[in-house]
Amino acid sequence: MAGLGIGMALVAVGVGCALPLVTRSAVRRAERIAPPQGQYRDVPGGRLHYTDQGSGPALVLIHGLGGNLRNFAPELVARLAQRHRVIAVDRPGAGYSTAAGAIPDLHGQAAMIAALVDALDTGPVTLVGHSLGGALSLAFVQARPDLVSALALIAPLTQPITAVPAQFRTLMIRSALLRRVFAWLVIGPAGLLAGRARALPAFAPDAVPASFEGTGGGALLFRPDTFDAASQDAQSVPDVMPALVAGYGAIARPVHVLFGTGDQILPPDLHGRAFVDQVAGARCTLMDGGHMLPFVHPQQTAQWIAGVIAQTAS
């Protein structure tokens, strides 16, 4: 029995030593199949990775929790870039953007992206925020309305979260040390399996496109640094949302919302229909689909965004 116990202990130590090696391999693979595809700009608080395509009235694409700029499908960007300047940005700590120190909350991230918009001399932009990027867009317009012509929010987080959905509970690990251990020993290795998945909670009821792991940047989600940043994002949101909601009545820019009727991450009735009642003149459009509309339904989403811009210009 003693020998068996020692053997099991040695196996556990071996597994514990091997998993970080698996994670390192997974990170190298993720960054090989979804490498940086844009350029970098230093702003107060960190360094932002972004792409800048096309010309004309500018729009800024801001992705959601744990995501990156690749979550906006190439077809969506290409269609919009035919008539517009399309800037897609990795939020601080996501994709290939970095933060100096702890990940800032939505207000801090909005300030960093506003600094990028200022530096790129775009003039007022249409903010296209997906999921948590929608909440960030709302923080942005409240702080810098001079830089915003309109908001086109796709499946946005707009209301306080009273209960953490089951699929996000691992993000609520409070200890920074435990988060790192969990990320290196669990999240990283899990990414090798998730890359083959054709069903993920964020997509349901839609299937996961085969191209999401690379083209959509899905592989980057399972890097330890990405998990840690997403965890900090998730834990800061409850403190930010009440003040954000309190400012909705003062938004003086056109606000449009697009939701998939089958969204299983953020309920369309609460974060869409109820939200537009809080903002004068806001409109909510529903379409078939789940939460990941910018990647799963790029052409329909791009058409909707183009329509928002046209209505703003008329």
Disulfide bonds with the S-S distance in Angstrom:
none
